Amino acid sequence: MEAIILNRGRERSVLQHHPWIFSRAVESVIGNPGSGSTVQVLDSNKNLLGYAAYSPNSNIRARMWTWDQDETINEHLIIERLNQALQYRKALISGDETNSYRLCNAESDGLPGVIIDRYAETLVLQCLTAGAEFWKPTLVGGMHDLLDAKQIFERSDVDVRTLEGLEQKTGVLWGPPPPQEIVRKLL
């Protein structure tokens, strides 16, 4: 597997579970990882610290998926994290309170760079990082399978994507175009 090796002393933030690895912390890259692909994160002694999404163009060179050396980064993990975020929101928000809320909030839900908002029956996805963009087809499939939505719309039109070497994108990812107006329920 492709890997990044950290400069001596730069593993401290990773060991403290900070999810970002800046370019100046990376001593070298093993292999030729593509944008968004998963890399091993190794300390300067080549001890495995976890796995991250690689971004060759960003100052944030890698974003941690996991610190668990036995965890595999695959479609199952992405869908499981999406489902965990959904279950957490269901426990906090009853269907009578609101029909609009943030379903997934990036690193805090274990999905770096993935923002998903629900507006009634419309889901809005933002893929802000190379890793999120890499897993977008899996995310859209998971959103479709796990959630009761009529459409999934992309709003990945923010400047941070340029820093990741990604184009800005907007448009329908699944289903018909969203309505002009979405009415949300509030308490």
Buried (B, 14 or more C-beta within 10 A) or exposed (E): EBBBBBEEEBBEBBEEEEBBBEBEBBBEBBEEBEBBBBBBBBBBEEEEBBBBBBBBEBEBBBBBBBBEEEEEBEEEBBBEBBBBBBEBBEEEBEEEEBBBBBBBBBBEBBBBBBBBBBBBBBBBBBBBBBBBBBBBEBBBBBBBEBBEBEBBBBBBEEEBBEBBBBEEBEEEBBBEEBEEEEEEEEE
